Amino acid sequence: MLEGKAVVRETDMPEAMQNHCLELAYQALDLHEVCDRQAIAHYIKQKFDEAYGPAWHCVVGVDFGSCITHLCGNFIFFRVETMEFLVFKDGKDLTESKEEAIGVLQGA
């Protein structure tokens, strides 16, 4: 487990959601080996999907770049010691049916 304090580098999330994300990161680091970044990312993504609806993404690593689009108010990039975390929501909540989505496209 990494013991360091989380440092938020960029975010547009509400503070309560930020705190929830940091808490989940610490939980994931407690539950999984630090080298198992895929399991850590999956844990955070799954918990955010449950809490805030689907379409969340999570990237965990030590040295990576990104160029993403995200829904406003649904992005955070932080680190815990040398481990970096990128969590964001992309697209819609995906709650509409396929027929509703097609109807929206045809109406445009």
Buried (B, 14 or more C-beta within 10 A) or exposed (E): EBEEEBEBEEBEBEEEBBEBBBEBBBBBBEEBEBEBBEBBBBBBBBBBBEEBBBBBBBBBEEEEEEEEEBBEEBBBBBBBBEBBBBBBBEEEEEEEEEEEEEEEEEEE
